[in-house]
Amino acid sequence: MELPTPIAIPPEGAAARPFAEADDAGRALRIAARLDRLPSSRYLWRLVVLLSLGAFFEVYDLLMTGYVSPGLILAGVFSEEHGSFLGLSDQATFAAVTFAGLLLGTLLLGSVADRLGRRKIFAFALLWYATATAVMAAQSSASGIFLWRFIAGLGLGVEMVTIDTFIAELVPRQFRGRAFAVNQGIMFLSVPTVAFLSWTLTPISPLGIAGWRWVVGFPVLAAVLVWWIQRQLPESPRWLVQHGRITEADHVVTAMEERIARETGVRLAPPAAAEKVALQRQDGTWAELFRPPYRQRTVVLAVFNFFQTIGFYGFGNWVPKLISGQGVSIADSLLYSAIIAVAFPFGPFIFTLFADRFERKWQIVLAALGTAVFGGLFTLQRAAWTIIALGVLITMSNNMMSYAFHAYQAEVFPTRVRARGVGFVYSFSRLSTIFSSFLVAFFAKRFGNPGAFAFIGASMLIAAFAVGRFGPLTRGRTLEEIGR
């Protein structure tokens, strides 16, 4: 099917350069259409799984904050009552330096994937944080742990932005939501992993090495996997097109088509005619994020991210502490936390049943409200089974919100500034977590669990309102339609 030559209308203020020939513009438009007509196949899902393996180690490293802290306290590295920063606990400082690194990595370095490519930055960031985490595991002082935790956070920030943009650009629109749900399910397998390893290794010292060091050092396996993973991944054809590498993008898509045709045993349908959208070569700029039509999206998602992370990490990073605040011993709180953590990977896999059936923004709103309601009920529980049940429901709500907004914020920006836009709005979640780590500790200490969850619940209501009132619609639309 021959597609019409696109009408090139660059966004206001963009530094646009037309493709060398009209045929190049037509080829660029067809590449996007060819990607979006690819059927579900083992090959495409294999790419999602490979990217998700990188995310597995990333989330393990991210969420081990709450699980490894009791081991650091038992080893005498952390003080339970006070710390060197603002007189608050070392656990709060540990979480804060993690997200300080994530903030700078996401905000200042996240955009490098727009300039250098998704594939290369994915591998580089994975090696970065794995190496820094290995060094952190060898530290014996709180200050050394804080320093290397900050450095690891820089790599984590880059990695999270790159994975989101990569998946959004490789997966066709008809199952983009499911791809993000599967990605989240695989990456959240790391949560029961870190919880189980913390529960079993924290009290002992295998081979004479403190248990917490084994828990911290586990993500170093990422360094072993990174080169194998990188070789299996193609570069994003949409990124190649954006940088004028049309022939290379054509070869990548052709290889994908041939691979899928062999697997499915059927001839691929011709690509549908695409709308006449701007497909000029353009270098994205920071200023473009603050001009229509992207300004409102940038502001809405910045506000959302600032408040959503208070609910997600406010509970996830403090599960053992919040459970012990319900009158449970530290040992039992780790066991309850491990049981609750099992729900992390199951939720996203369940959500694949409706991920692309309902508008993404309303899934985000429903999930944020669920965290607020279930969090309030959690504070009233004393029985073990009700504490665990409410903990699971909070976890499920957070999971639904997480997979939906990761897909959503990667959809609403155009390819030329996708990593930059995702990095900027996502950095607000890192900024808020730096402070929320101390605020959750403050409210839990002064007002108990009810005070901590009142703070979390109010934040979730603001997040739900921002997206529900001002967020754009994305269901069933191509990235080129959404981002124009």
N, C-alpha and C positions, 0 to 999 in steps of 0.2 A: 504494500500500500504506500503510495507516494504522499508524503505529508507536505502541507503548504509551507512556504518559507515564512519563518516567524517574523512578526513585527517587533523590532528591537526598540523597546522603550525603557531606557535606563532609569532607575530610581533617582529622585531628586538629589543632586549633589554627588552622585556616584561617579567615580573615575572609570568610565567605561571605554573599552576598546573593541570595535567590531571584529568579528572573525575575519580571517583573510579573504574568504570568498563566501558568496551566498550559500554555496553547497556545504561549507563547513557549518554554517548556522543550521541548515536543514539536518545534517548528520547529528549535530549536538542535540537537537530537539528529538530526533528519532531514538537516540540512546536512552533518554529518560523514559520514552514511551515503551521501548523494548524491555527495560528493567521492570516497569510496572505491570507488564503483562506476563511475567514469569510465573508459572504455577508453583504451588507448594511442592517441595521436593527434598529428598535426603541431602542433596548438596547444599541448598540454601540453609536448611536447619543445621547442617554441620558447621557452616560459617558462624551461625548464631551461637552454637555451643562452644566453638573455639574462642570467640570473643568473651563468652561468659566465663570460661575458665580463668581468663585474666581477671575478670571481675570477682571471681570467687576469692582469690587471694587478696584482692583489694578490700573486699568487705570483711574478710576475716581480720585483716590488719586494722580496719577501721573500728569494728565492734568489739575487738578484744579489750578495749579500754576498761570496760566495766568488769570483765571476767578475770583479767590478769591482776587487777589492783589488789584483791585480797591476798594473792600470793606474794606480791611485793611488800605488803604490810607484814605478813608472817615472816618474811625473810629479813625484816628490819630495814629494808631500803626505803620504804614509804612510812610516814607517820600517819596514823589514823586520825589524830585530833587536830593537827595543825601542819602548816607547811611554810615554805620560805616566801611564798608569793601572796601578798595581801592577807596573810594570816589564815588562809583557808587550807583545806585538805590537799594533800599531794595528789589524790585521785582527781580532784577538780582541776588542778594544775596540769596533770597528765592529759586530761581530755582537752583542756584549753590550748595547750601547745600543739596538739594534734590538729585541731581545727584552725589554728593560726597558720600552720604550714599548708593546710588545705586551702585556706583563703588566698594566700599569696600564689600558690601553685595554680589554682583555678582562675584567679583574676589576671595575673601577670603572664602566666605561661600557657594557659589553656588555648590561647589563640594560635600557638605555633602549629597546631594541626591544620589550620587554615592555610598556612604558608608552606609547610614542608610535607604535608600528606598525612592521612589517617594511619596507614600501615606502619610507617617508620616511627611515628611518635608513640603509637601503641606499644611497640616493642621497647623503645627507649625508656618510657616512663615505668614500665613493668620492671625492668632491670634496676632502675634507680631506686624505687622504694624497697625492692627485695634486698638490695645491698645495704641500704641504710638501716633496715630492720635487723639484718644480721649483726651489724655493728652495735645496734642498741641492745641486742640480747647479751652482748659481752660486757655491758656496763655494770658497775657495782655501786654507783651513786645516783641519787635522784636527779642531780643536775645533769649528769651524763645521759641518763635516760631521756630527760626532757629535751636536750639538744638534738639527739638523734631521732627522737620521735618527731620533732619539728621538721627535720630534713626529709624524713620518710613521707611526711604529710605533703611536702611540695610535689613529690612524684605521684602520690595518690590523687592530688588535685588535677594534674594533667591527664592521668589515666581515665578518670571518671568521665571527663568531658569528651575525650577521644572515643571511648567505647559507645557512648550515646550517639554521637554524630555518625560513627561508622555503621551501626546497626540501622539507623534511620535511613541512610543513603543506600544500603545494599538490599534491604527487604522491600518487596512490593507493597503498595498501599493496602491491599485487601487483607493482609495478615500482619501488618506492622505492629498492631497492638499485641497480638499473640506472641510475636517475636520478643517484645520487651517483657512480657509476662514470663516467658520461658527463661529469658536472660536473668530476670530477677529470681526465679525459682532456683536456678543453678547457682547463682552467686550467693543466695541465702542458705544453701547447704552448708556454707561456711559457719553459720551461726550455731547450729547444734554441734558442729565440729569443734569450734573454739570453746563452747560451753562444756562439752564432754571432756576435752583435753584439760581444761582448767580444773574441773571437778576431780579427775583422776590423777593428774600430775602435780597439782599444787601442794598436796600434803607430803609428797615424797621427793627424793632426789635421785633419779635414775643415773647410774654410772658416776655418782658423786656430784652431779650437776643439778642445781636447784630447779625444781619443777617449773617455775615461772619462765625460766630461760628456754626450756623446751617448747613451751606454749608460744612464746614470742618468736622463736626461731623457725617455726613451722612454715611461714610464708616464703622462706628462702627457697622452697621448692619451686617457686615461680621463676626463679632465675634459670632452673634446669629446663623448664617447659617453654620459656619465652622464644627460643630460637626455632623450636619445632612448630610452635603456634604461628610465628611470623611467616614461615615458609608456606603454610597452607592458605594464607589469606591473600586475596587480590587487593589492589588499591581500589579505592572507591571510584567508579567510573564518573560519577557526578563531580567529584573533586578534579579528576583529570580534565573533564570538559571545561570546568571553570578556569583552568589554567592553560587552556588552548591546546591541550594534548589530545586532540580528537581521535587521531589514528590509534593511539595507545588505548584510549577508552573503548573504541570500537573493537579492538582485539580482545580486551578483557570481557566485554559483554558477549562477544561471539563465543569465546571459550566457555562462559557460563551457560549460554544457550545450548551448545553442543553437549556439555556435560549433563545438563538436565534432560535433554531429549533422549540421550542414551539411557539414563536412569528410568525415565517414565515410559519409554518405548512408544511415545506418541509425538506427532509433529506439533510444534508450538504454533499457537494461533498468531496471526499477524498482529502487530501492535496497533492499538486504537489510535485514531487521529487525536492529536493533542491540541489543546488550546494555544492560541498565539500569545505565548508569554515571552518575556525578555530573556534571551539566552546569549547575551553578549559576554565577552570576556571582561570581567570586572574584578578589580582588587577591592575587597571589602575594607571598610574603615570603621573605626570606633564611632565616628560621628553619625554613621548611617543608623546605628541602633537608637539614636535619639531624634530621628526624623520620622514623620508619617511614612508608611503605616506601622513601622516597627516600634515607635516610641511608646505607644500604649502597651504593647506586648511586653516590652522591656520593663516598664514600671510595674505592671501587674505581676509578672513572674518574679521580679525582685522582691516585692512585698510578700508574695506567697512564700518564696523560699526562706525569707527571713523568719517567718513564723512557723512554717511547717516543720522545720528541723527541730524546733523546741519540743514538739510532740514526739517526733520519731526518735531522736537521740536522747531527749530528756527521759524517755522510758527505757530505750534500748541500752544506753550506757550506764543506767543506774538500776537495772533490774535487781541484782542481789541486794543493793542497799535499800531500795524501796520495799522489797519483800521483808527484809529484816526489820524494817520500820513497822511492819504489821505484827511484831512480836515473835518473829521466827529467828532461830539461831543462825549464825553465819554458815555453818555446815549445811543445814537444811535449806537456807536461802539459795545456796549454789545448786543444790539438787532441784529445787523448784524452778530455778532459772533455766537449768538444763532441759527440764520437761517443757517449759514454755517455748524454749528456743527451737524445739522440734517443729513447731508450727510455722516457723519462718519460711522454709522452702515449699511447704504444702500449699500455702495460700496462693502464691502466684500461679502454680500449676492449675489450681481450681479456677482461677480467674481467666485462664485461656478459653474457657467455655463461653465467655461473653465479652472478651476484651475488645473485639471489633464490632460488636452488635449495638453498643450504646455509645453515645457521644462521650469523648474522653474527659471533657471538663466536668461533666456531671458525676462521673466516677470519682474524680478528685474531691469534689464537694462532699459526696456521700461518705467517703472514707475519712475525711477530716472531721466531720461531725461524729462519726462512729468513735474515733479516738477520744474526743471530748466527753461523750456520754459514758463510754465504758471506763474511762479513767476516773470519772466521778464515782461510779459504782465500786471501783476497785478499792477505794479508800475505806469503804464500809465493811470490808470482808475480814474475817479472822480464821475461818475454816480453811484447811489446806486446799480442798477441792475447788472452793469458790475463788480463792486467790489465783489458783492455776487457771481456772476457766476464764476469769476476767482478763488475766494476763494474755491468754491465747487470743481472746477477742480483740484486745488492744493491738496485739501483734498482727493479726489479720487485717485490721483497719489500716495500720501503718503500711503493711505490704501492698495493699490495694492502692493506697495513695502514692506509694513509691513507684510502682511500675507505671502507673498512669501518668504521673507528672514527668517521669524521665522520657517517656515517649512524647508527651505533649510539648515540652520545651525544646525538644530536638526537631519537632515538626514546624514550629511557627516562625523560624528564621530561615532565610535563603542560604544556599550552599556556600556562597562566598563569605558569609559571616556566621555560619552555623556554629562552629566551635567557639568563635569569639562571643556570640550572643549567649550560648549555653554557659560558657565559662563566666560571663559577667553576672547573669542572673543567679547562677548557682553559687557564686561567691558570697552572696548575701546569706545563704544558709550557713556557710562557714563562719561568717562574721557574727551571726546571731549565736551560734553554738559556743563561740569563745566566751560570750557573756552568760549564755544560758547555763553553761556548766557550773558557773559560780552561783547563778541565781537559783537553780534547782537545789544546789547544796544549801543555799541560804534559807529558802522556803522550807525545805525538808527539816533543817535543824531548828528553825524558829517555830514553825507551824505544823510540823509533821507531814505525813503523806497527803492530808487534805489540802494543805497549803501548796505543796508541790504540784498536785494535779489541778488545782484551781488555776495556777499559772499556765500549765500545759493546755488546759481546756480553753481558756481565753485566747491563747495563741492560735489554736485550731479553728476557732470561730472566725477570726480575722482572715486566716488563710482561705477558708471556704468562701467567705464573702468576696474576696478579691477576685478569685478565679470565676466564681459563679456569676458575678455581676459584670465583669469586664473582659473575661477571656474569650478569644475567638473560637469558632467551631472548626474541627479538623477531620471529623469522621468521613472516610471514603474519598478523601481528596488527595491528589498527588502533592508531593513536596513542592513542585513548581507552582501549582495553583495556590497553595497555602502561603508560600513565601513571596509571591509577586507583590 
